[in-house]
Each structure stands twice: as structure tokens, then as C-alpha cells.
Amino acid sequence: MTETQSGVEADRELKAKLRAVWALGNYTAVATEIISGLGPVLVQACNITDRDEVLDVAAGTGNAAIPAAETGADVTASDLTPELLESGKRLAEARGAHLSWVVADAEALPFADGSFDTVISCVGVMFAPHHRQTAAELVRVCRPGGRIGLINWTPEGFIGRMFATMKPYAPPPPPGAQPPPLWGSVEHVQSLLAGRVREFRAERRTVRVDRFATPEEFLAFFKANYGPTIAVYKSIAGSPDRAAALDEELMALVRRFSAGTGGTAMDWEYLLVTAHRA
């Protein structure tokens, strides 16, 4: 096997593992019960209207794609994981939204250069392992002058800290894979898009999460529904002591982020980025 063939095979295996992780549990519950408000924020920030052709990259179950379609825009939702798209189709049908669903790798999108007026991603592309490759694809499929809009969790926010908490318990990442929360760093995203976009704007915002009555309820929900959390616990299933320690660390994180709210409500920080393709 040549070095090129070996690299292609390794990438295929990596993407298969990522696809399997996001098929675990019930991400639809996370998207609809916890962060449903993020998609409309991104649609509004990009000023999407019925005149636009829109691509949602790593769309998951359509958190942003469905609200975009509800404006009358011509929307394509793409994602690596077919199971998420199938769930998204059902959600869209229930809301009477019409859009296309395409299985696609964010690092190798099957669309021609400049195909879309607006390219968006809502806590999606951050989980593609090779950031520069992903950023290049976002820009490539956007028409010159078109809009690019991103929402990603920040490293300092709750989800960023949750991934940092789980990291010591998880298998080591594949060579070359970059941490997802880097997409929530202004400097990192600027470096990825440098020379490719104009009118770059970045703003830290928060989404209020008050779905959980106790830290224990949060833990049970994420262990049952959120693919990355499920995958980490599967990797330490043979070590009850480590699993118990991770339980305690995650619940402590919830307590820290909900301190001062009078309950377990939390404000999860994300970075909203908008730009135009140069």
C-alpha cells in the first residue's frame, strides 16, 4: 500500500468512527430540548431570506437548516451521519419545512465551487478533525461575496469545559485531529479564514440552558443522548472507578456553571462568526 493509499484508508476509518459516535444515543433530543434556539440566531445573523441558496454543513438534525428553510430559502442540509439526517427529515416534515438532505463529509463537500449564497454551520463543523481543510471547503462552496455564518462552542464555555473534563478519560485523538472547541476561539477562526473572507465579525454570546433540575439529571441525559459523552463512557466501561470519577467531575462542572442562578440553570457560551467570501 502506498503512503497516499494508507492516508486515504486512515481517513476513511476516522470518518467511520466519527459517524458512529454521532449515531449513538439521541442527538435529536439534545438539539430540540437543549439548544433549539441556536439555529434561528444563526439564520437571523446571516440575514437569510427566500432569495438565498443555503448550505448547512454538519447540519445534524437541522437545527439551523430547518429555520433557514422556513424563511423560504432553498436549503441543503449536509452531514456525515445519515442517522442524524433521517431524524432531521422527520422534524422538517412535522414543521412543514422543505429542504434537501445530503450525506457529505465537511472536509470534502460534494458541491461545485461557489454553489451557495450562504454557507452556515451550527455547532457542527467544529467536530470535523482537520480544521484548515474544513474552513477551505466552507469558503470554496460559497459564491464570491456570499455569506458564511458559524456558531461554535467556546473553549471557556460549558461545552468546551465538558470536553476538557472528558479528555483524560477518552482514547487519544487520531494524529492530526484538532480539538473541536478551538473553533470557538476568535483567533483560531480568524487564522483559518485569513485572506479568504472580508467583513469578519465575531461575538461571544450565551444560550440559557434550564432543562435540568439537578446535576444528576444533566448527567443521566447526556450519558443517554449525547454521542461524544456516550463514547467516552463506553471506552471506560471496564473501569467502574474511572466512570464514577468522571460522573463526579461532570456534576461538579454543572454546579460551577449554575452557581448563583438559584438552581441549575446555566449559560453556555458560544462564538457567533459572520463573514463574506472575498
ABEGO torsion letter per residue (X at the ends): XBAAAAAAAAAAAAAAAAAAAAABEBAAAAAAAAAAAAAAAAAAAAGBBAABBBBBBGAEAGAAAAAAAAAGBBBBBBBABAAAAAAAAAAAAAAGBBBBBBBBBAABBABBBGABABBBBBGAAAABABAAAAAAAAAAABBBGBBBBBBBBBAABAAAAAAAAAAAABBBBBBGBBBAAAAABAAAAAAAABGABBGBBBBBBBBBBAABABAAAAAAAAAAABAAAAAAAAAAAABAAAAAAAAAAAAAAAAAAABGAGBABBBBBBBBBBBBBX
